[in-house]
Amino acid sequence: MTSSYQRSAEQLRRLKLTAVVAAIALSFVVAMAVPMLSKVQSRAVQLLSSHAMYVPFFLVGGAAALWFFLKFPEIAVSVFYVVGFFKGDPRLDASPVDLTVTVAVIMLLAMGLRLFFTEATLHLPKDFIFYAPLLALMFISLTYTPDLAAGVDKTLRFIFLTLMGAISPFLLVDTPPKVRRFMAGLVVGGILMAINSFFMLGGEDRLTAPSGETTALGFSAGLALVIIWALWFPRMALFSRMLLYPFVAVLIVALVGSGGRFANVGTVVCLGLIILFYRKLVVDLAILLGAGIAALPFVRIPAASLDYLASLAHPHQAFGTRTDLMEFGLRTFLDHPLFGVGIQGYRYVTPNPLTYNFPHNLLLELGAELGIFAVIAFLGLAVCSYRAMFRVLREAYSENIILYRTVFLILILTCMDASVSGEMNNDRLLFFMLSMPFVLERIAWKENTARADAGEVVVFPSDRPHLESAYSN
């Protein structure tokens, strides 16, 4: 009887805690939804008045897109990470909804459908405990942040967009085929961005993404190149690889044309690692380098792009204006080392909030706004993620080793990008990639379990009790 009473009391406490969490989450959703609904209403009225005859086609197309993304939610996840680079296009100003929020809602719906109508369960790794101090510090810092409204906005975006992206792979990108389709979506997004930028060739300014960002174009093109070379090329014959050369050439032109110095450096580093993994790709590198050098005079890459890349020869110039932003971030962190100046407080203690919007380094941003404990928490999460990644890579005989190596390279690329362009809510792909090694551990554990059941001798990771208890569900 005592045991039954204790269980009932425990269930009641859990129910109360769930109700409190749900109430807080609902209040945040309402706070975000009200301005969005007013925007939707005004855009919808405008659309109905000027393009009424196209409304049925929009509805049918929207329903078809919703069905597709719910059937293949991993594609929706990839769109989630590239749509922000498109929605700044002036041609999309008439969109009645925020595209990022729309895709996020679809992802939430897909995760809910999986949880309630399939046998899937959401089992997060214990290493996610490092998110707890980050979230706690965000809420605490709202009491002293220089601008409460901006701090609340940034906190909500981290919870409902960035953190949701970190959780989504455990439900939506949790099998090798889904991971491959997710990466294919990133490649398609990068290629579309690169093709769009070609209209700027021959001009004076650097090539940009549809949103007008040069760094976004460089990072997306480099990311697509890494995926093509690391995931697709190793399994293809030379002739088949040559069929993809036109797409590779498009991405290379966009990468160089963006003038993104560290996007180019990160891509070159990852391609060098790919060559170490797969020596046969040296042939492709030689062919593309020769063709690129021969075609360079005819491509009409803007001189500004080449000048930006040339600054890499002078390291003290390579960071440009980011040097001042990072120095101010470091100085702010040293002046407020324990708890920082408050979430989104960096820009409001700078000389110019428009120019000094963020320090372009994720660790400096965390330190300046939330203090040393936030930096330690993030580094702890990153260390655990890389440790899981290296455990997975030791499974060298796995049929999915090419996929594992590709995830590892993307993780390196996103971390390099966060060190020079990092911002908590713009680097959502980084937090997603920090989750992927834990997902791959689950995949590797299931592979080894299947081999053990078939009578094969396996060493990793099925002989580790903590993985068995974590992933057996």
Secondary structure, DSSP 4 states (H G I P E B T S, - for coil): -HHHHHHHHHHHHHHHHHHHHHHHHHHHHHHHHHHHHHHHHHHHHHHHHH-GGGHHHHHHHHHHHHHHHHHSHHHHHHHHHHGGGTTTSGGGTT-SS-HHHHHHHHHHHHHHHHHHHSS------GGGGGHHHHHHHHHHHTTT-S-HHHHHHHHHHIIIIIHHHHHTHHHHS-SHHHHHHHHHHHHHHHHHHHHHHGGGTTSSSPP--TTS-HHHHHHHHHHHHHHIIIIIGGGS-HHHHHHTHHHHHHHHHHHHHHT-HHHHHHHHHHHHHHHHH-GGGHHHHHHHHHHHHHHHHHH---HHHHHHHHGGGSHHHHTTTHHHHHHHHHHHHHHSTTT-S-TT-GGGSSS-TTT-S--S-HHHHHHHHH-HHHHHHHHHHHHHHHHHHHHHHT-TTSTTHHHHHHHHHHHHHHHHHHHHH--TTT-HHHHHHHHHHHHHHHHHHHHHHHHHHTT----TTTT-HHHHHHH--
